[in-house]
Amino acid sequence: MHSTRRAFGLLCFLAVSTFPFAGELRVGTASVNITPPVGIPMAGYYATRLAEGTHDELNAKAIVFEQDGAKAALVALDLVTLARPTIDEARRLIAQLTGVPPDAVMISATHSHTGPLLTGISTRNAVYGGDMEIAKLYTTTLAGKIAESVRLAESALAPARLSAAVGREDSLPFNRRFLMKDGTVGWNAGKLNPNIVRPAGPTDPAVPVVYAESTAGRPLATYVNFAMHLDTTGGMQFSSDYAFALATILSRVKSPDMLTLFTIGCAGDINHVNTGIKDPQKGPAESERIGTVLGAEVLKTYTRLAPVVTAAPRVRSAIVKLPLPTLATGDVEKARSFATRIGTKSDPKFLEKVWAFAVLDTFGRDGKPLDVEVQVIALGSDLAWVSLPGEVFVELGLAIKAASPFKHTIIAELANGSIGYIPTKRAFVEGNYEPVSARCASGSGEMLVETATRLLRELHQP
């Protein structure tokens, strides 16, 4: 009898020693280098640009959470965008290599304009080098590297605690659409333009910060989100843009081993350009300035962090069928004509190129709606992440945050695939670059807001 009790006690001891305590949060982090080879075409512009070197490495960064046996992963890549097939393949590999369910993985692009052009994204990418063999080969490697980042993060799981707070940085973001004196809405209207009346929309100055540390107080990760384009560094070298300076500053203060994972918020109409000053705002120095200012706000926000009561990760997602823009008779022929003239002496005007690529991509869908994913990952009743599949206008993100029952709602755009710009209904009426470029029809953004709000409410548990 006594031996039986001793054996039972030993078994209980081993179980407690081997497995996490009930309710214990564990966090793991990892970073995998995804810097492409020199010579690959670069993304972000309407031109063919072949990379000449590396200013700072591009990475796939992952954070894995585990509690009560449930796991979820957040991954961010220093790329301008990601296609849905890459997401699907990465999730498939993650399911093979780890215990993280594929539907509990959120994969986003930071939207750095100094990364590589990927294959299979759009007609525009194909024209500017996306069909080059070097681009094809690089694109095929991405899913494996994403999966590896999650595998490494899972292998590093250790007891941890989370805290969160929201900073505010008003001096960096600007709405790049403007109401002009002639009644039109301008886009990137230029420095000190006397015809600007006012911005056509708001900004979102919020800086959500989620901090993970070991139970002994060792820094593990800082997750930072900010709604502003990453199009500052420029040039012909790879760079993660202002996210590089941000991560560098935080690691110097906290620990060189701490992972800084940055995601972009709803910034479809938000950039860093202050039209009220004449000074140029481009290049590595400007990128470093922005990252430094943002980093300073994160450092201030550290002092306001409050513990997050976590629970097992909960996930909801939905596929939303977004309608396509309407094509008029003759649009396809006209768009093809513009496309054939690109790079010649009769090179089309900028908005003509933008319109032509949008028409050709829309025509190529043969009337099939855009199937996009909206995903929510929640840790407890205070903290949730939302994925949105494109460059989303800031007002749509603000609407989701306002309707969310979670204290901290973090929106990562360009996540789980991308369909390009997603403007508001009002912006479609106003016109100019983003609505002309959009592959979805008016009202699509509002459909995503409705879906995200529903999923957040379904997941919220008091």
ZAKOL-315528 format. One record per residue: residue in one letter; x, y, z of N, C-alpha, C, O in turn. Coordinates in steps of 0.2 Angstrom, whole numbers, plus 2048, in hexadecimal, padded with zeros to 3 digits. Layout:
BEGIN
AXYZXYZXYZXYZ;...
This chain:
BEGIN
M8047FA80080080080080480680080380B7FC;H80A80680580E80C80581280D7FE8138137FC;S8148077FC8188087F581380B7F081680E7EB;T80D8097F080880B7EB8088137EB8088177E7;R8078157F280681C7F380D8207F180C8267EE;R81381D7F28198207F08198217E981C8267E6;A81781B7E581881B7DE8138217DB8158247D6;F80D8217DE8088267DC80B82D7DD80A8327D9;G80E82E7E38118357E48168377E081783C7DD;L81B8327DE8208337D981E8357D28208397CF;L8188317D08158327CA8128397C981383D7C4;C80F83C7CF80D8437CF8128487CF81284D7CB;F8188467D281E84B7D282084B7CB8228517C9;L8218467C88248467C181F84A7BC82284D7B8;A8198497BD81484C7B98158547BA8158577B5;V8158567C081685D7C181C8607BF81D8657BC;S82285C7BF82885E7BD82985E7B682D8627B3;T82585A7B28268597AB82285E7A78248607A2;F81C85F7A98178637A681686A7A981786A7AF;P81386F7A58128757A880C8757AD8088707AC;F80D8797B28078797B780187C7B380187F7AE;A7FB8797B67F587B7B37F48837B37F58867B8;G7F38867AD7F288D7AD7F88917AC7F88977AB;E7FE88D7AC8048917AB8058937A380488F79F;L8078997A280989C79C81089A79A81489B79E;R81189879481889779281989B78B81489B787;V81E89E78A8208A27848268A078182B89F785;G8278A077B82D89E77782E8A37718298A576E;T8348A57708358AA76A83B8A776683F8A3768;A83B8A97608408A875B8408AD75583B8B0754;S8468AD7528478B174C84B8AD7478508AA748;V8488AD74084C8AA73B84D8AF7358498B3733;N8538AF7338568B472E8528B27278538AC725;I84F8B772484C8B571E84F8BA71884C8BC713;T8558BD71A8588C27158598BE70E85C8B970E;P8578C17098588BE70285F8BF6FF8628C3702;P8608BC6FA8678BD6F78678C46F38618C66F1;V86C8C76F286D8CD6EE86B8CC6E786C8C66E4;G8688D06E48658D06DD85E8CE6DC85B8CE6D7;I85B8CC6E28548CB6E28508D26E18528D76E3;P84A8D26DD8478D86DC8448DA6E38418D66E7;M8438E16E48418E36EA83A8E66EA8378E86E4;A8368E56EF82F8E76EF82D8EE6F18328F26F3;G8278F06F08258F66F38248FC6EE8219016F0;Y8268FB6E88259016E38238FE6DC8238F86DB;Y8219036D88209026D18269026CD8269076C9;A82B8FE6CE8318FE6CA8358F86CC8348F56D1;T8398F66C783E8F06C98448F36CC8488F76C9;R8458F06D284B8F26D684E8EC6D884B8E86DC;L8558EB6D78588E46D985D8E66DF8608EB6DF;A85C8E26E485F8E36EA8678E36EA8698DF6E6;E86A8E86ED8718E86EC8758E66F387B8E66F3;G8718E56F88758E46FF8708E470486A8E4703;T8738E370A86F8E37118708E87158768E9718;H86C8EC71786C8F171C86B8EE72386F8EF728;D8668EA7248658E672A8618E072885D8E0723;E8628DB72B85F8D47298578D472A8548D872E;L8548D072584D8CF72684C8C972A8508C4729;N8478C872E8458C373283E8C173283A8C4731;A83D8BA7348378B87368378B773D83B8B3740;K8338BA7418338BA74882D8B774B8278B8748;A82D8B37508288AF7528278AF75A82C8AF75D;I8218AF75C8208AE76381B8A97648158A9761;V81C8A476881789F76981589F7718198A0775;F80E89F77180B89F778808898779805895775;E80989578080688F78280389078980689278D;Q7FD88E7897FA88D7907F48887907F088778C;D7F48847957F087E7967F087A7907EA87778E;G7F587978D7F68747877F48777807F587477B;A7F187D7807F088177A7F58857787F888977C;K7F78867717FC88A76F7FA88E7697F588D766;A7FD8947697FC89976380289C76180789D766;A80389E75B8098A17598088A87558038A8751;L80C8AD75680C8B37538138B474F8188B3752;V8128B57488188B57448188BC7408138BD73D;A81E8BF74081E8C573C8248C573782A8C373A;L8248C67318298C672C82B8CD7298268D1728;D8318CF7298338D57268328D571E8378D671B;L82C8D571C82A8D57158258DA7148218DC718;V8248DC70D81F8E170C8188DE70C8138E170D;T8188D770A8118D470A8128CC70A8188CA709;L80D8C870B80D8C170A8078BE7078028C1708;A8088B97038038B66FF8008B17038038AD707;R7F98AF7027F68AA7067F98A37057F98A0709;P7FB8A16FF7FE89B6FE804899703805894705;T80889F70480E89E70880B89D70F80E899713;I8068A17118038A071880189871980289571E;D7FD8967147FA88F71480088A7157FF885719;E80588B71180A88671180E88671881088171B;A80F88C71A81388D72180F88A72681188772B;R80888B72680488872C80488072B80487D730;R80487E72580587672480B87472780B86F72B;L81187772681787572881787673081A871733;I81487B73381487C73A81087673D812874743;A80B87473A80786F73D80B86873D80B864742;Q81086773881486173881A86273D81B85D740;L81C86873E82286874282186A74982686974E;T81B86D74B81A86F75281386D75480F869751;G81286F75B80B86D75D80787375D802874760;V80887875980487E7587FF87D75280187C74D;P7F987D7547F487C74E7F48817497F688774A;P7F487F7437F488473D7EF88A73E7F188F73C;D7E98897407E588E7417E68937467E3898747;A7EB89174B7ED8957507F489974F7F789B753;V7F589A7487FB89D7467F98A47427F68A373D;M7FC8A97447FA8B07418018B273E8068B3742;I8018B37378078B47348068BB7308028BC72C;S80B8C073280A8C672E8108C972B8168C772D;A80F8CE7278158D17248158D87278108DB728;T81B8DB72881C8E172B81B8E772681A8ED728;H81B8E672081B8EA71A8218EE7198208F4717;S8278EC71B82D8EF71982D8F071182D8EA70E;H82F8F670F82F8F77078368F57058388F66FF;T83B8F370A8428F17088438EA7098488E870C;G83E8E670683F8DF70683E8DC6FF83D8E06FB;P83E8D66FE83D8D36F88368D36F58318D36F8;L8368D36EE8308D26EB82F8CA6EA8338C66E9;L8288C86EC8278C16EC8238BF6E68208C36E2;T8238B96E48208B66DE8198B46E08178B26E5;G8148B56DB80D8B36DC8098B86DF8038B66E1;I80B8BE6E18078C36E58028C66E07FC8C66E2;S8048C96DA8008CD6D68038CE6CF8098CC6CE;T7FF8D16CB8028D26C48078D76C580C8D76C1;R8078DC6C980C8E16CA8128DE6CC8188E06C9;N8128D96D18198D66D381C8D26CD8228D26CC;A8188CF6C981B8CB6C381E8D06BE8238CF6BB;V81B8D66BD81E8DB6B88258DE6BB82A8DF6B7;Y8258DE6C282B8E26C48308DD6C78358DE6CC;G8308D66C58358D26C78338CC6CB8378C76CD;G82D8CB6CD82A8C66D182B8BF6CE82B8BA6D1;D82C8BF6C782C8B86C38338B66C28358B16BF;M8388BA6C483F8B86C48418B26C883D8B16CD;E8458AE6C68468A76C98498A96D08478A56D5;I84D8AE6D184F8AF6D88498B16DD84A8AF6E3;A8448B46DA83E8B66DE83A8B06E08378AF6E5;K8398AC6DA8368A56DB8398A16E083589E6E5;L83F8A06E084389C6E584289E6EC84189A6F1;Y8438A56ED8428A86F383B8A76F683A8A56FC;T8368A86F282F8A76F482E8A06F782A89F6FC;T83189B6F382F8946F58338926FC83188D6FF;T8388966FE83B89570583789870B839896710;L83389C70A8308A070F82C89C71482D89D71A;A82889871282489471682889071B82688F721;G82D88D71883188971D83588D72283688A728;K83789372083A89772583589A72A83789A730;I82F89B72882A89D72D829897732828898738;A82889172F82788B73482D88A73882C88873E;E83388B73683988A73A83888F74083A88E746;S83689573F83689A74483189874A833899750;V82C89574882789374D82988D75082888C756;R82D88874D83088275083588475583588275B;L83988975383E88B75883B88F75E83D88E764;A83689375D83289676282F89176782F89276D;E82C88C76482888776882E88376C82C882772;S83388276A83987E76D83B88277383F87F778;A83A88977383D88D77883888F77D839893782;L83288C77D82C88D78282F88D78983288878B;A82D89278D82F89279482A89679882789A795;P82989479F8258987A38268A07A282B8A27A2;A8208A37A18218AB7A081B8AE7A38168AB7A5;R81B8B57A38168B97A48158BF79F81A8C179D;L80F8C179E80E8C679980C8CD79D8088CC7A2;S80D8D279A80A8D979C8098DD79680C8DC790;A8058E27968038E67908018ED7927FF8EE798;A8028F178D8008F878E8008FB7878028F8782;V7FD9017867FC9047807FF90B7817FD90F784;G80590C77C80891377C8049177777FF915774;R80791D77680492277180992676E80D929771;E80A92676780F92976380B92D75E80A92B759;D80A93475F80793875A80B93B75580893D750;S81193C75681694075281893C74B81A93F747;L81793674B81993274581493174081693273A;P80E92E74180A92C73C80693273980493773C;F80593273280193772F7FC93472A7FE92F726;N7F69367297F29347247F493671E7F593D71D;R7F59327197F89357127F393770D7F5938707;R7ED93770F7E793970B7E594070D7E4941713;F7E49447087E294B70A7DC94E7067DC94D700;L7D895270A7D39567077D795C7047DA960707;M7D695D6FD7D99626FA7D49686F87CE9676F9;K7D796E6F77D39746F67CE9736F07C99776F0;D7D096F6EB7CB96E6E57C69696E77C29686E2;G7C69676ED7C09626EF7C295B6EE7BE9566F0;T7C89596EA7CA9526E97CE9506F07CF9546F4;V7CF9496F07D39466F57DA9446F27DA9406ED;G7DF9476F57E69466F27E99416F67E793F6FC;W7EE93E6F37F29386F67FA93A6F67FC93C6F1;N7FD93A6FC80493C6FC8059436F98089436F4;A8019486FB80094E6F88079536F78069586F4;G80C9516FB8129546FA81395970080F95B703;K81A95B70181C95F70781996670581A969700;L81796970B81597070B810972705810978702;N80C96D70380796F6FD8029737007FE972704;P8029796FD7FD97E6FF7F597D6FD7F1980700;N7F49776F97EE9756F77EB9706FC7E596E6FB;I7EF96E7017EC96A7067E796D70B7E997370E;V7E196B70C7DD96E7117DE96A7187DF96D71D;R7DE9647187DE96071E7DF95871C7DD956716;P7E19547217E194D71F7DA94A71E7D594D722;A7DA94571A7D39427197D193D71E7CB93B71D;G7D593B7227D39367277D893772D7DC93B72D;P7D79337327DB9337397E192F7387E392C733;T7E492E73E7EA92A73F7E89257457E3927748;D7EC9207467EB91C74C7F291D7507F791974E;P7F39217557F99227587FB91D75E80091D761;A7F691875F7F79137647FD90F7637FF90D75D;V80190D76880790876880690376D808903772;P8028FE76B8018F876F8088F477080B8F376C;V8098F377780F8EF77980D8E977D8098EA782;V80F8E377B80F8DD77F8168DB78181A8DA77C;Y8178DA78781E8D878A81D8D178D8198D0791;A8228CD78B8228C678E8298C679182E8C778F;E8298C379882F8C279B82F8BB79F8298B97A0;S8348B87A08348B27A48328B37AB8328B97AD;T8308AE7AF82E8AF7B68348B17BA8338B47C0;A83A8B17B78408B47BB8418BB7B98468BE7BC;G83D8BE7B483E8C57B28428C67AC8448CB7AB;R8448C07A98488C17A38448C379D83F8C079C;P8468C97998428CB7938428C578E8478C378C;L83C8C478C83B8BF7868398C278083C8C177A;A8348C77808328C977A82E8D077B82B8D1780;T82E8D477682A8DA7768268DA76F8298DB76A;Y8208DA77081B8DA76A8198E27698168E476E;V81B8E57638198EC7628158EC75C8168E9757;N80F8F075C80B8F175680A8F97558098FD75A;F80B8FB74F80A90274D8079037468098FF742;A8029077457FF90873F80290E73B80091473B;M80890C73780B91173380F90D72E813908730;H80F90F72881390B72281A90B72481D90F727;L81D90572282590572282790671B829901718;D82890C71A82B90E71382F91471482E919711;T83491371883991971A84091871784391D715;T84391271884A91171784C91271085091670E;G84890F70B84991070485090D702853909706;G85290E6FC85890C6F98589056F78529026F6;M85E9026F685E8FB6F28618F66F78638F16F5;Q8608F76FE8638F270285D8EF7078588F3708;F85D8E97098588E670D8588EA71485D8EB716;S8528EB7168518EE71D84A8EC71F8468EC71B;S84A8EC7268438EB7298408F272B83B8F272E;D8438F77288418FE7298419007308468FE734;Y83D90473283D90773983C90273F83E903744;A83A8FC73D8398F67428408F47448418F174A;F8468F574084C8F374284F8F87478518F574C;A84E8FE74785090374C84C90275284F902758;L8469007528428FF7578448F975B8458F9761;A8468F37588488ED75B84F8EE75E8508EC763;T8538F275B85A8F375D85A8F776485D8F5768;I8568FC76485590076A8538FC7708558FC776;L84D8F876F84A8F477484F8EF77784F8ED77D;S8538EC7728578E677485D8E97788608E677D;R85F8EF7778658F377B8628F47828668F3787;V85C8F678385A8F87898588F178D85A8F1793;K8548ED78A8528E778D8578E178E8598DF793;S8598DE78885D8D978785E8D778085A8D877C;P8658D677E8668D47778628CD7758628CC76F;D8608CA77A85D8C37788558C47788528BF776;M8538CA77984B8CB7798498CC77284D8CF76E;L8448C97708418C976983C8CF7698388D076D;T83D8D47648388D97638348D775D8378D7757;L82E8D675D82A8D47588258DA7568218DC75A;F8268DD7508228E274E81D8E074981F8DD744;T8178E37498128E274480F8E974380F8ED747;I80D8EA73C80A8F073A8028F073B7FF8EB73A;G8008F573E7F88F673F7F58F87397F88F7733;C7EF8FA7397EB8FC7337EE9037317EC908733;A7F290272B7F69087297F59097227FA90C71E;G7F090771F7EF9077177EF90E7157F190F70F;D7ED9137197ED91A7177F291E71C7F192471C;I7F791B71F7FB91F72480291E722805918721;N80692372280D92372181092872680D92B72A;H81792972581B92D72981C93472782093872A;V81993672181B93C71E817942721811942720;N81B94772481894D72681895272181D95571F;T81295371E81295871881396071B813964717;G81396072181396772481A96A72581C96F727;I81F96572382696772482A96671D827962719;K82F96A71B83296971583896471583A96170F;D83A96271B84095D71B83E956718838954719;P84395371484294D71184194771784494871C;Q83D94271583C93D71A83D936717838932717;K84393571584592F71284C92D713850931714;G84D92671485492471585592071B850921720;P85A91D71C85C91972385C91E72985A91C72E;A85E92472885E92972E85792A73085692A736;E85292B72B84B92C72D848926730844927735;S84A92072E84791A73084A91973884691773C;E85091B73985391A74084F91F74484E91E74A;R84E92574284A92A74684492874884292874E;I84092574383992374583991D74A83691D74E;G83E91874883F91274D84191475483F911759;T84591A75484791C75B84192075F84091E765;V83D92475B83892775E832922761830922766;L83191D75C82C91875E82F91376482B912768;G83691276483990E76983891277083790F775;A83991976F83991C77683291C77983191C77F;E82D91C77482691B77782591477A82191477F;V82890F77782790877A82B908781828905785;L83190B78183490B78783090F78D83090D793;K82D91478B828918790822913792820913797;T82091078D81A90B78E81C905792818903796;Y8229037928248FE79782290079E8218FB7A2;T8239067A08229087A781A9087A98199087AF;R8169077A480F9077A580C9007A48068FF7A4;L8108FB7A380E8F47A280A8F17A880C8F27AD;A8058EE7A68018EB7AB8008E37AA8008E17A4;P8008DF7AF8008D87AD7FA8D67A97F48D97AA;V7FA8D17A57F58CE7A17F38C77A47F78C37A4;V7ED8C67A67EB8C07A97E98BC7A27E48BD79F;T7ED8B77A17EC8B379B7E88AC79C7E88AA7A2;A7E68AA7977E38A37977E589F7917E98A278D;A7E38997907E589578A7E38997847DE89C783;P7E889977F7E689D7797E089A7757DF894775;R7DB89F7737D589E7707D58A17697D88A6769;V7D389D7647D38A075D7CD89F75A7C989B75B;R7CB8A57567C58A47517C88A774B7CC8AC74B;S7C58A57457C78A873F7C18A773A7BC8A273B;A7C08AB7357BB8AA7307BE8AC7297C28B1729;I7BB8A97247BD8AB71D7B78AF71B7B18AE71B;V7B98B57197B58BA7167B58BB70F7BB8BB70C;K7B08BA70B7B08BB7047AF8C27027A98C5702;L7B48C67007B48CD6FE7B28CD6F77B58CA6F2;P7AE8D26F57AC8D36EE7B28D66EA7B68DA6ED;L7B28D56E47B78D86DF7B48DF6DC7AE8E06DC;P7B98E36DB7B78EA6D77B38E86D17B48E36CD;T7AF8EC6CF7AB8EC6C87AF8EE6C27B28F46C3;L7B08EA6BD7B48EC6B77AF8EE6B27AA8EB6B1;A7B18F46AF7AC8F66A97AF8F36A37B48F16A2;T7AA8F469E7AC8F16977B28F56947B38FB695;G7B78F16927BD8F468F7C38F56947C88F7692;D7C18F469B7C78F56A07CD8F069F7D28F26A0;V7CB8EA69E7D08E569D7D58E76977DB8E6698;E7D28E86927D68EA68C7DB8F068D7E08F068B;K7D88F56907DB8FB6927E18FA6977E68FC696;A7DF8F669C7E58F46A17EA8F069E7F08F169F;R7E98EC6997EE8E86967F28ED6917F88EC691;S7EF8F268E7F38F768A7F88FA68F7FE8FC68D;F7F68FC6957FA9006998008FC69C8058FE69C;A7FE8F569D8038F169F8098EF69A80F8EF69C;T8078EF69480C8EE68F8118F468E8168F368B;R80E8FA69081290068F81790169581B906695;I8168FE69A81A8FF6A08228FE69F8248F969C;G8269036A182D90369F82F905699835905697;T82A90769482C90A68E82C91168E82B914693;K82D91468882D91C68882691E68982592468B;S82191A68881A91C689817919690812917690;D81C91969581A91669B81491A69E81492069E;P80F9166A08099196A380A91D6A980F91C6AC;K8069216AA8069256B08059216B680391B6B6;F8079236BC80791F6C280091C6C48009166C4;L7FB9206C47F491D6C67F29196C07ED9156C1;E7F491A6BA7F29156B47F590E6B67F19096B4;K7FB90E6B87FE9086BA7FA9046BF7F98FE6BF;V7F99086C57F69066CA7EF9036C87ED8FD6CA;W7EB9066C47E59046C27E58FE6BE7E18F96BE;A7EA8FE6B97EB8F86B57EC8F26B87E98EC6B7;F7F18F26BD7F28EC6C17EC8E96C57EB8E36C6;A7E88EE6C87E28EC6CC7DD8E96C77DA8E46C9;V7DC8EC6C17D78E96BC7D98E26BA7D58DD6BA;L7E08E16B97E28DA6B67E28D56BC7E08CF6BA;D7E38D76C27E38D26C77DB8D06C97DA8CB6CA;T7D78D56C87D08D46C97CD8D06C47C98CB6C5;F7CF8D16BE7CD8CD6B87CF8C66B97CB8C16B7;G7D58C56BB7D88BE6BC7D48BA6C17D58B46C1;R7D08BD6C57CC8B96CA7C68B66C77C38B26CA;D7C48B86C17BF8B56BD7B88B56C17B48B16C1;G7B78BB6C57B18BC6C97B18B96D07AC8BA6D3;K7B68B56D17B68B26D87B88B76DD7BD8BB6DD;P7B48B76E37B58BC6E87BC8BA6EC7BF8B56EB;L7BE8BF6F07C58BE6F37C38BB6FA7C08BE6FE;D7C68B56FB7C58B17017CB8B37067D08B1705;V7C98B770B7CE8B970F7CD8B77177C78B6718;E7D28B771B7D18B47217D18BA7267D68BF726;V7CD8BA72B7CD8BE7317CE8BA7377CA8B5738;Q7D38BB73B7D58B67407D68BA7477D88C0747;V7D48B774C7D58BA7537D88B57587D58B0758;I7DD8B775B7E08B37607E08B77677E28BC767;A7DD8B476C7DC8B77727E08B37787E08AD778;L7E38B777C7E68B47827E28B77887E48BD78A;G7DE8B478B7DA8B67907D48BB78E7D38BB788;S7D28BF7927CC8C47917CF8CB78F7CA8CF78E;D7D58CC7907D88D378F7DC8D47897DC8DA786;L7DE8CF7867E38CF7807E18CB77A7E08C577B;A7E18CF7747DF8CB76E7E38CE7687E48D4768;W7E48CA7637E78CC75D7E28CB7577DF8C5757;V7E28CF7537DE8CE74D7E28CF7467E68D3746;S7E18CA7427E48CA73B7E08CD7367DA8CB736;L7E28D27327DE8D472C7E38D47267E98D4726;P7E08D27207E38CF71A7E58D57157E48D470F;G7E88DA7177EA8DF7127EC8E67157ED8E671B;E7ED8EB7117EE8F27147E88F57157E48F8711;V7E68F571C7DF8F771E7DF8FF7207E4901724;F7DA90271E7DA9097207D990A7277D690672B;V7DC90F72A7DD9107317D69107357D590D73A;E7D19137327CA9147357C790D7367C390C73B;L7C99087327C69017337C98FE7397C58FB73C;G7CF8FF73A7D38FC7407D09007467CF8FC74B;L7CF9067467CD90A74C7C690774D7C4907753;A7C29057487BB9037497BB8FC74D7B78FB752;I7C08F874B7C08F174E7C28F27567BF8EF75A;K7C78F77577C98F875E7C48FA7627C38F8768;A7C08FF75F7BB9027637B58FD7657B28FE76A;A7B48F87617AF8F37627B18ED7667AD8E9768;S7B88EC7677BA8E676A7B98E67717B98EB775;P7B78E17747B68E077B7BC8DF77F7BC8DF785;F7C28DE77B7C88DD77F7CC8E37817CB8E877D;K7CF8E47867D38EA7887D88EB7837D98F1782;H7DC8E67817E18E777C7DF8E37767DF8DD776;T7DE8E77717DD8E476A7E28E67657E28EC764;I7E68E27637EB8E375E7EA8E17577E98DB757;I7EA8E57527E88E374C7EF8E37477F28E8747;A7F08DD7447F68DC7407F38DC7397F08D7737;E7F48E17357F28E172E7F78DD72A7FD8DB72C;L7F68DB7237FA8D771F7FC8D17228018CE722;A7F68CE7267F78C87297F38C27267ED8C3724;N7F68BC7267F38B67237F18B771C7EC8B5719;G7F58BB7187F48BC7117F28C47107F18C7715;S7F28C670A7F18CD7087EE8CE7027EF8CA6FD;I7E98D27017E58D46FB7E78DB6F97E38DE6F4;G7EB8DE6FC7ED8E56FA7E98EA6FF7E78E8704;Y7E78F06FC7E48F57007DD8F37017D98F06FD;I7DB8F57077D48F47097D18FB70C7D28FC712;P7CF8FF7087CC90670A7C590670D7C290170D;T7C390B7107BD90C7127B890E70D7BA90F707;K7B190D70E7AC90F7097AD9167077AD918701;R7AF91B70B7B092270A7B59237057B5927700;A7BB91F7067C19207027C091E6FB7C29216F6;F7BC9196FA7BA9166F37B691C6EF7B791D6E9;V7B29206F37AF9256EF7B492B6EE7B492E6E9;E7B992C6F37BE9326F27C39306EC7C59356E9;G7C492A6EB7C99286E67D09296E87D29296EE;N7D59296E37DC9296E37DF9226E57DC91D6E4;Y7E59226E77EA91C6E67E79166E97E69116E6;E7E59166EF7E49106F37DD90D6F07DD9076EF;P7D89116EF7D290E6EC7D390B6E57D09066E3;V7D790F6E17D890D6DA7DC9066DA7DB9026D6;S7E19056DF7E58FF6E07E18F96E37E38F46E2;A7DB8FB6E67D88F56EA7D68F06E57D38F16E0;R7D78EA6E87D48E46E47CE8E16E77CB8DD6E5;C7CB8E56EC7C58E36EF7C08E96EE7C28EF6EC;A7B98E86EE7B48ED6ED7B38F16F37B48EF6F9;S7B08F76F27AD8FB6F87A98F76FC7A58F36FA;G7AA8F87037A68F47087AA8EE70B7A88EC710;S7B08EC7077B38E770A7B68E87117B68E3715;G7B98EE7127BC8EF7187B78EF71E7B98EC723;E7B18F171C7AC8F17227AA8EA7237A88E8729;M7AA8E671E7A98DE71F7AE8DB7247AC8D7728;L7B48DD7237B98DB7277B88DD72F7BA8D9733;V7B68E472F7B58E67367B08E27397B08E073F;E7AA8E17367A58DD7397A78D673B7A58D4740;T7AB8D37377AD8CC7387B28CC73E7B18C8743;A7B78D173E7BB8D17447B88D274A7B98CF750;T7B38D774A7AF8D97507AB8D37537AB8D1759;R7A88CF74E7A58C97507A98C47547A78C1759;L7AF8C37517B48BE7537B68C075A7B78BC75F;L7B88C675B7BA8C97617B58C77677B78C576C;R7AF8C97657A98C876A7A88C176C7A78BF771;E7A98BC7677A88B57687AE8B376D7AC8AE771;L7B48B576C7B98B37707BA8B67777BD8B377B;H7B78BB7787B78BF77E7B48BB7847AE8B9783;Q7B88BA7897B58B678F7B78BA7957BC8BC797;P7B28BD7997B38C179F7B78BD7A47B98C07A9;
